[in-house]
Amino acid sequence: MNEHTVMLDMGTGGGEFLLSLPPPGGRTYATEAYLPNYELCSDKLTLSGIDVKLIEDDNDLPFESGMFDLVINRHEAFAVEEVCRIFQWIIVSNSFASCTKLESGWICCKPGASLFYFSA
């Protein structure tokens, strides 16, 4: 990552992994769907300049289209087309093991590996 990278950590949990990177403050966002984890990490991540959003619907993420250069997701469920809407280049995940054709391109991965998006 560089100082221009805008990144999202989906399902940040307690935020420990995200803080280990360390992410650039002011350009880093996190989501969490589990209320106790959201409450746990919200103050801690905000102090590091990370904007944390509570997610209630995977199909309606509160971000602009094409906002992110990098989306990481280690274990959180997500709606593929919604994540493709908000990111520009790559999703890193270990949650899927398939290839899916979308109108805008392909999403492919191997079990336990990264999930990549290839635009058409």
C-alpha positions as CSV (number, residue, x, y, z in Angstrom):
1,M,0.0,0.0,0.0
2,N,1.1,3.6,-0.5
3,E,-0.2,6.9,0.8
4,H,-2.8,7.1,-2.0
5,T,-4.4,3.7,-1.4
6,V,-8.0,3.7,-0.2
7,M,-8.7,0.3,1.5
8,L,-11.5,-1.5,3.2
9,D,-11.3,-4.3,5.7
10,M,-14.6,-6.2,5.6
11,G,-15.6,-8.0,8.8
12,T,-12.8,-6.5,10.8
13,G,-13.7,-8.3,14.0
14,G,-11.7,-6.6,16.8
15,G,-9.5,-4.7,14.2
16,E,-6.3,-6.5,15.3
17,F,-5.3,-7.7,11.8
18,L,-6.1,-4.3,10.2
19,L,-4.0,-2.4,12.8
20,S,-1.1,-4.8,12.2
21,L,-0.7,-3.6,8.6
22,P,-0.5,-0.5,9.6
23,P,-3.1,1.1,7.4
24,P,-2.9,4.8,6.3
25,G,-5.2,6.9,8.5
26,G,-7.9,8.8,6.7
27,R,-8.0,6.5,3.8
28,T,-8.9,3.2,5.5
29,Y,-12.3,1.9,6.3
30,A,-13.6,-1.2,8.1
31,T,-17.0,-2.9,8.3
32,E,-18.4,-5.2,11.0
33,A,-21.8,-6.9,11.1
34,Y,-21.6,-8.3,14.6
35,L,-22.7,-5.6,17.0
36,P,-20.4,-6.7,19.9
37,N,-17.4,-6.6,17.6
38,Y,-18.5,-3.3,16.1
39,E,-18.7,-1.8,19.6
40,L,-15.3,-3.3,20.6
41,C,-13.4,-2.0,17.6
42,S,-15.2,1.2,16.8
43,D,-13.4,3.4,19.3
44,K,-10.0,1.7,18.9
45,L,-10.0,2.0,15.1
46,T,-11.4,5.5,15.0
47,L,-8.5,6.7,17.2
48,S,-6.2,5.4,14.4
49,G,-8.1,7.3,11.8
50,I,-10.1,4.4,10.5
51,D,-13.7,4.9,9.6
52,V,-15.8,1.9,10.9
53,K,-19.3,1.1,9.6
54,L,-21.9,-1.3,11.1
55,I,-23.2,-3.4,8.3
56,E,-26.8,-4.7,8.3
57,D,-27.2,-5.7,4.7
58,D,-24.4,-7.2,2.5
59,N,-26.3,-6.0,-0.6
60,D,-26.2,-2.3,0.5
61,L,-22.7,-1.2,1.5
62,P,-22.5,2.5,2.5
63,F,-19.7,3.4,0.1
64,E,-19.5,5.1,-3.3
65,S,-19.0,3.1,-6.4
66,G,-15.3,2.5,-7.3
67,M,-14.2,4.0,-3.9
68,F,-11.6,1.4,-3.0
69,D,-8.3,0.4,-4.4
70,L,-8.0,-2.7,-2.1
71,V,-10.7,-4.7,-0.3
72,I,-9.6,-7.4,2.2
73,N,-11.9,-9.9,3.6
74,R,-10.6,-12.8,5.6
75,H,-13.9,-14.5,6.6
76,E,-16.9,-12.2,6.3
77,A,-19.8,-13.1,4.1
78,F,-20.5,-10.6,1.3
79,A,-22.5,-10.0,-1.8
80,V,-20.1,-10.4,-4.8
81,E,-21.7,-7.8,-7.1
82,E,-21.9,-5.2,-4.3
83,V,-18.2,-5.6,-3.5
84,C,-17.4,-5.3,-7.1
85,R,-19.4,-2.1,-7.2
86,I,-17.3,-0.4,-4.5
87,F,-13.8,-1.5,-5.5
88,Q,-11.5,-0.7,-8.4
89,W,-9.0,-3.5,-8.7
90,I,-8.7,-6.5,-6.3
91,I,-10.5,-8.3,-3.5
92,V,-8.4,-10.5,-1.1
93,S,-10.4,-13.2,0.6
94,N,-10.3,-16.8,1.7
95,S,-14.1,-17.2,1.8
96,F,-14.8,-18.6,-1.7
97,A,-13.7,-21.4,-4.1
98,S,-15.2,-20.7,-7.5
99,C,-15.3,-18.5,-10.6
100,T,-18.3,-16.3,-11.3
101,K,-19.0,-14.3,-14.5
102,L,-20.4,-10.8,-13.9
103,E,-21.5,-8.2,-16.4
104,S,-18.3,-6.2,-15.6
105,G,-15.8,-9.1,-15.5
106,W,-14.9,-12.4,-13.7
107,I,-14.2,-13.2,-10.1
108,C,-12.0,-16.3,-9.6
109,C,-10.2,-18.0,-6.8
110,K,-8.9,-21.3,-5.5
111,P,-9.8,-22.9,-2.1
112,G,-8.0,-21.1,0.7
113,A,-6.4,-18.6,-1.8
114,S,-7.1,-15.0,-2.8
115,L,-10.2,-13.9,-4.7
116,F,-9.3,-11.8,-7.7
117,Y,-11.5,-9.7,-10.0
118,F,-10.7,-9.4,-13.6
119,S,-12.5,-6.7,-15.5
120,A,-14.0,-7.5,-18.9
